[in-house]
Amino acid sequence: MKKLLIIIFIFIAGQAAIAGDTTYSLEQCLEMARTRNPAILASIEKKVEAEWQKQSAHDDFLPKLNMDYSYTYLDEVHNINANFVGIGEVSITEHDNFKMGVYIDQPLFTGFVLTTRYNLAELGLQEAVAGEELANLEITFQTVRAYYYLLLSMKFEEVMEASVAQLTSHYKDSQQFYKNEIIPLNDLLQSEVHLANARQDAEIAANRTTIARRSLATIIKEPIMLNFTVIDSYNEDPLTSEVDKLALMAMDKRPELKRANYNVQASREQITLAKSSYYPTVVLRAAHNRYGGDPLVDGHGLSDLQVDDESTIGIYAKWQLFAWGQTKHNINAASAASRAAGQRLIKVMDEIQQEVHDSFSNAITVYTNIATSEKAVKQAKENLRMNTVRYKHQISTTTDVLDAQTLLTDTQTKYYQAVYHYNIWLAGLARSVGVQSWKDLKVN
């Protein structure tokens, strides 16, 4: 019974949290997204992976301790008579031959393989760092965009609800006028149709708000059914930066450009790696070998002429002299890959330039629409008020009122689109330049 009560309490608390009215600011949403979003967490782990890979590449410079064990069976046993030296019969080979060795290898020269692999690991780490920057940049933009889309949806919902309220009031007036035989039936039906359409639009707007809320909740990793709202904060300051300076700033800030540069450097290292086959590999080896005639490698060695263990130290070189031109083919392939990486770098630069100019142009265009649409809203409200008063005095018609209401709804919609799209395009411009906020776009 006690466990059941605890479960019920937890369930009720969870439902209360889901149903509760929680309000988030943009800063809170950004903080949650940057610390919770799986894309950012994955980029952090990718950087940790690259750090360990770099450490592993460094370890290749150090000596390695190895062990080997082998067994060989010979079908014939050979002995020789050594009476002429006074030692009798001597075993040359035996059936069972076991060998175990322990040795330390220290690379002396590998044709620049180890240094090249270390350089590649270092570039991999730098690319992972740029990847983390890119993930933070992208999630920041997605969060801001989802935040303002939610606000925009909420405003659309308010506009539609206000339209329903206005059309409901007008419909009631029309019913009274019709009962008093002041207006014809088609005017009443026209009012009823517009009210029905407005109610449908309000339902659609409410659903869009729910979808926008879920989208933001997914990014900031809040429960998808959490009924939260956001603070209505937006920026209407003009954009004073010059687009050419922002484009130059993007060339220094964009993580994608950094990654493309690292890929070009890595492709050059791959050419060096391919050329390593032209050089010998030199290793310093210290070894201790033990021989025997049983699996424990214990006994008298492989024969009477061989000791049961020995220690050696030496320098060993290995050089591939002929491989049907394989090394040259690998170099040509790496060179082609390097040229391709260079072209991808140019492509990234072109895309960044276009993104900056497009985002800047869109932000400027939307900003100019804010003042125009704001003035239009005031005029549309006054137009509706005048037509409503005139209709009550039967100076204007139902069509005049309905047209005025439609005009107000469209004008308010365009105003909110201009305001919030301006903030979205500011975030997009910051993203295209490679900074976290539009406030960082000011260039001296």
N, C-alpha and C positions, 0 to 999 in steps of 0.2 A: 504493500500500500504506500509506503514511504517513497519507494522508487517511482511508483506511478505518479505521485504528486510532484516529484521533482521533474519528471518528463513533461507533465502538463504545464508546470511553471515555466520551463525553458521554452516550450512551444508558444505559450502566450506572450512571453517576453520577446521572442523572435518575431511574432506577428505584429506586436506593438512597434517594434523597430522598423518593420517593413511599412507599416501603415503610418508611422510618424511623419510629421512635416519637418524635414531637415532642410536647412538652407546652406548653400555653399557659395563662397566667393570664387572668383577666377583664380586667385592665388592658391586657395585651398585645393581646387581641382588640379592645378598644375603640380602642386606638391604631391598629391596622391598619385597622379599619373607617373611622375618621375621616380617614385619609390616603389610602385606596385606593378606597373605595366610589364607584361612578360617580354615585350620586345626590348625594353631597356635592360631588364634582368638577364636576358639571353646575351645581350651585347657585353655585359659585364663578365659573364662566364666565358665568353669568347676571348676576352682580353686576358683572363686568368689562364685559359688554355694556351694562348700565345706566349705568355710569360714562362710557362713550364716548357714549352717547346724550345724557347730560346735557351733555357737552362740546360735542356737535354743536348742541344747543339754545342753548348760550351763544354759539356762533359766529354764529348768526343775527342777533345784535345788531351784528355787525361789518360794515364795508363789503365788498361783493363786486365783484370785477373780472370783467366779462363781455365777450364778443365776439359780433358777429353779422355775417352775410354774406348778401347777397340778390342775385338776378338777376331782372330784369323785361324782357320783350320787348314792344315796341310795333310794331304792324303798319304804322303810318304815321309818316313822318318829316315834321316841320313846320319850315319856315324862314320868316322874314319879311325883307322888304327894309328895311334901315335906312339908305338913302342920304340920307334927310332929315337924319340926324345925322352923315353922313359916314363911316359904318363899313361900308357895303355890306350884303350878305346875312348874316343871323344865324340860327344853328340854335337851334330851340326844343326839339325832342325828337329823339331818335335811336332806332334799332331796339334796340340793346343797351344796357342800363342796369345797371351793377354798383355795389353799395354794400357797404362794409365799415365797421363801427363798433366802437370799443372804449370801454367806459364803466364807471364806478364808481357803484354804488348804495349809498346809506346810508339805511336806514330811519329815519324821524323819528317816525312814528306809524302803528301798524298795528291800531288798535282793540283793543289789549291782547292780540293774538294771540301775539306773541313772548314776553311775560312769562308768559302762561298756559302756553304750550308748555314753557317753562323750568321752571315750577312742576310741571307734569306729569312732566317728566323727573326732577326732584328726588324727587317722590313715587315714581316708578318705581325709583329707586335705593334709597330707603328700603324699598320693598317687596322688592327683591332681597336686601337685607341681612337682612330678616326671613325671606325664603325660605331663605337660607343657615343661619340659626339653626334654622329648622324642619327642614331636612334633617339637621343635626347631631343635633337632638333625636330625630328619628324613627329614624335609624340607630343611635343610642346605645340606644334602647329595643329595637329589633330585635336588636341584638347581645346585650344582656343576656338577652332572652327566649330567643334561640336557644342561648345558653351554658347556661342553666339547664335548658332542654328536653333538651339533650344530656346533662347530668349526670343528669337524671331518667331518661332512657332507659338510661343506663349502670347506674343503680341497679336499674331494673326488670330489666335483663339479669342482674345479680348475684343478685337475688331468685329469678328463674326458674332460674338455674343451681344455686343452693342447693336449690331445691325438687326439681330433677331428681336431685341427689346424695342427698337425703334419701329420696326415693321409690325410688331404685335400691337403697339399703341396705335399705329396708323390703321391697322385692320379693324380694331375696335371702333375707331372713329368712322370708318367706312361702313361698318355694320349699322351704326346708328343712323348715318345718312341714308343708307338704303332702306331701313325700316321706315324712315320718315319720307321716303320716296324723293329724296334730294338728288341721289346719284343712281345711274342705271345698274343693272346686275353685272354687266361686264366689268365695271370699275371695281365692284366688290370681289369678283372672281380674280381679277388682275392682282389685287392686293393679297388675296389668299395664296395665289401661286407664288408670288415673290416671297411671302413669308415661309412657305414650304421649302422653297429653294434655299433660303437663308438658313433654315434649320439643318438642312443637309450639309451645307457648307460649314456650319458650326461643328457638326459631328466629324467631318473630315479634318477640320483644323484641330479638334481635340485629339484625334487619333495621331495626327502628325506630331503633336506635342509629346504624346506617349512614346512614339518611335524615336524622336530626338532625345528624350530623356534616357531611353535605353541605350542609345548610341553613346552618350556621354558616360553613362554608368559603366559600360563595357570598357571604355578607355581608362577610367580612373579606378576600375576594379571594385566598384560598389555592387551590392546585390541588384540584379537587373529589375527586380520588382519593387525596389525602394522608391517610395513616393517623395522625392525631394524636389526642391526648387533652387533657383540660382538668383544671386543678387543682380539687379539690372544696372550694370555699370558698363559704360561704353565711352569711347573717345571721339570727340568731334574736332580735335585740333588739326589744323592743316598740315600737310606733309611738306616740309621745307627743304628736304634734301634734294640734291641734283642726281638725276638718274645715272649719269656717266660716272660720278664718284661712287655711287652705290655698286655699279658694275665692277669697278676696280676693287672695291672692298670685298666683293664676292669672290674674286680671284684669289684672295688671301684667306678667306674664312670658310668657304664651302668644304665640308668633309669629303664630298664626292670627288672633288678635284684633288684633294690630298691623297685619297685612295688610288685615283688614277695615276698620279705621279709615282706612288709607291709601286704600283703594278709595272710601270715602265722601268723603274730601277730593278725590280725583281726579274723582269724579262732579260735585262742585261746580265744579271748574275747567272741566269740559266745558260746563257751563251758561254760564260766562263766555266760553268759546271760541265757543259758538253765538251769543252776543249781539254778537260782534265785527263781524258783518255790518251792524249798525246804524251803524257808524262808517266814516269814510273812511280810506283808506290814503295816507300822505304819504311821499314818497321824495325825497331829495336826489340829483341825478344830475349827474355830470361826464362829458362824452362827447367823443370825437373821431371824426368821420366822414370817410370818403374815398369819392369817386365817380369812376367811370371807365367807359370804353366797352369794356373787355376784362376777362377773368377775373382778371388781376393787379391790377385796379382802378388802372390806371396810364393817365394821359392827361389829357384836358382837361375832365373832369367829365361830367355828363349832358347838358349843353348849353352853348352859348356864353354863356348868361346866368347860369350857376352856377359857383361856384368848385370846384376839384377836391378840396379838403378844408376842414374847419371844426371848430372846438372850441366846445363850449357847456357851460354850467352852469346848472342850474335846479332848481326844486322842482315836483314833479308830484304831483297828488292824483287818487285814483280812489275813486268813491263809488257804490255800488249803490243806486239809488233805488226800484226796484220789482222784485220777484221772486215775485209771486203768493203772498205770505205764507210763503215758504219758510223765512225766518229764524225766524218765530214757530213754525212747525212743528218746526224743529230744536231750539228752546229747550224746547218742550213735551216732545219726546222725551228731551232731556238731563235735564229735571226728573224725568220718570218713572224714568229710569235711576238718578238720585240717590236717589229714594225707595226704589227696589228695593235699592240698596246699603245703605241704612239698615236695611231689614228683614233683609238678610243679616247685618248686624252684630249685630242682636238675636238672630238664630238662632244665630250662633257663640257668643255669650255664654251662651245657654241650654244649648247642647251642652257647653260647657266646665264649667259648673256641674254638669251631670249626670255628666260624666265624672269629675270630682273626687270627688263623693259616691259614685258607684258603685265607683270604685277603692278609696277609703278603706274602704267597707263590706266589700268583698271581702277586702282585706288584713286587717282586724280579724277577720273570720270565719275565715279560714284560719289566722291566728295562734293563735286559741283552740283549733284542732284539733291543733296541734303537740304540746302537752303531753298531751292526751288520747290521741292515737294513739301517742305514745312510751311511755306507761304500758301501753297495750294490747299493744304489741309484746313487752314484757317478760313480760306475762301469757301471751301466745300462745306464746312460746318455752318457758315453763315448762310450759304445758299439753301441748305436743308432747313435751317430754322425759318427762313423767310417763306419757303414754299409750304412748310407745315402750317405756319400761321395763316398764310393765304388760303390754304385748303380748308382750314377750319371755318374760314369766312367765305368759302366757295368762290374765291377769286381765281385760284389755280386748280388744276385737275389732279386726279390720282396719279396719272402718268408723270406729272411734274414732280410729285413727291417721291415716287419710286425711282425716277431717274436721278434725283438729287441724292437719295440714299445710296444708290449704286455708285454714283460719282464719289461720294465721301468714302465709301468702303475701298474703292480702287485707289483713291488718293492716299488714304492712311496706309494701305498695304505698300504702296510705292515708297512712302516716307520711311517706314520701318525697314524695308528692304535696303534703302539707301544707307540708313544709319548703321545697321548691323553688317551689311555687306562691306561697308567701308572698313569696319574693324576686322572683318575676315580677310579682306585684301591687304590690310596693314600687316596682319599675321603672315599672310602668304608672301608679302614682300620681304619681311624679316626672314622667313624660311628660305627664300631664294637668294638672299644675301649671305645667309649662314650665321645669323645671330638669333638669340632667344626671344627678343622683344623688339617691337617697332621703335621703342625708345632708344635702342642702341643704333638706330640708323642715322643719327645725326653725325654728319661728316664735316670737319672743318675745312 
